[in-house]
């Protein structure tokens, strides 16, 4: 089932992102995912809630969502029918405390991990309502043609987990991806994006789900990868479910 229109797909190709304003999952499933997320937050201890990376490695309940047809049907029109699951990440900015996420490209941080970056997409699923006040993600449209900009080093503690940021970004052209709980944005791994500090009394939480066209090879496999749909076109990927 194709959940994106032709205009949605053309817009993604042109701009490097798409905001999907329908519900990705039915309410019951979305509520179940929310409960799992809250368990992870409760178990985090001293770990910050913006550092809950690859939770599906230890909690295979999340594979119900990561390998779901509802998500694969969103991704397939953008990267093709042969889909690998690369990673996932719970990201939450606490009220009036969430650190900013500097301007960056995912591809710049994954340079040694993939043979090709032209068909990698992140699905950013909103677990809370997200808007500019609580630090929703922003993208610079049309900046996905390169993926390897010039970066400057950040001072320690300036941002969430990042050591550097892209210098000289024209923020006046930014598009802010405001979402209701259960909606999602999709963005190309090469697009320039970031998020401001959460200045609101509300939490801002999301679940990032990262997928790639299997014609690319995962070069440095730090954790398991799954085949979501189709076949391994490269032939050299080590999928745990094949």
QUIURMO-V403451 format. One record per backbone hydrogen bond with DSSP energy under -1.0 kcal/mol. NH is the residue of the N-H (numbers start at 1). CO is the residue of the C=O. If there is no record, write none. Layout:
((NH & CO) (NH & CO))
//
This chain:
((9 & 5) (10 & 6) (11 & 7) (12 & 8) (13 & 9) (14 & 10) (15 & 11) (16 & 12) (18 & 186) (20 & 184) (24 & 182) (30 & 26) (31 & 27) (32 & 28) (33 & 29) (34 & 30) (35 & 31) (36 & 32) (37 & 33) (38 & 34) (39 & 35) (40 & 36) (41 & 37) (42 & 38) (43 & 39) (47 & 44) (51 & 48) (53 & 51) (54 & 88) (57 & 54) (59 & 55) (62 & 59) (63 & 60) (64 & 61) (65 & 62) (66 & 62) (67 & 63) (72 & 68) (73 & 69) (75 & 71) (76 & 72) (78 & 75) (79 & 75) (80 & 76) (83 & 229) (84 & 212) (85 & 226) (86 & 210) (87 & 210) (89 & 208) (90 & 52) (91 & 206) (92 & 49) (93 & 204) (96 & 200) (97 & 94) (98 & 94) (101 & 195) (104 & 193) (107 & 189) (109 & 106) (113 & 110) (115 & 217) (121 & 211) (122 & 187) (123 & 209) (124 & 185) (125 & 207) (126 & 183) (127 & 205) (128 & 205) (130 & 179) (135 & 132) (136 & 131) (138 & 194) (139 & 175) (140 & 192) (142 & 15) (143 & 140) (152 & 165) (154 & 163) (158 & 155) (160 & 100) (165 & 152) (166 & 103) (167 & 150) (171 & 169) (173 & 170) (174 & 171) (175 & 139) (177 & 137) (178 & 176) (179 & 130) (182 & 126) (183 & 180) (184 & 20) (185 & 124) (186 & 18) (187 & 122) (188 & 16) (189 & 120) (191 & 188) (193 & 104) (194 & 138) (195 & 101) (199 & 133) (204 & 93) (206 & 91) (207 & 125) (208 & 89) (209 & 123) (210 & 87) (211 & 121) (212 & 84) (213 & 119) (214 & 82) (216 & 213) (219 & 113) (222 & 220) (226 & 85) (228 & 83) (229 & 83) (233 & 231) (234 & 214) (239 & 237) (240 & 225) (242 & 239))
//
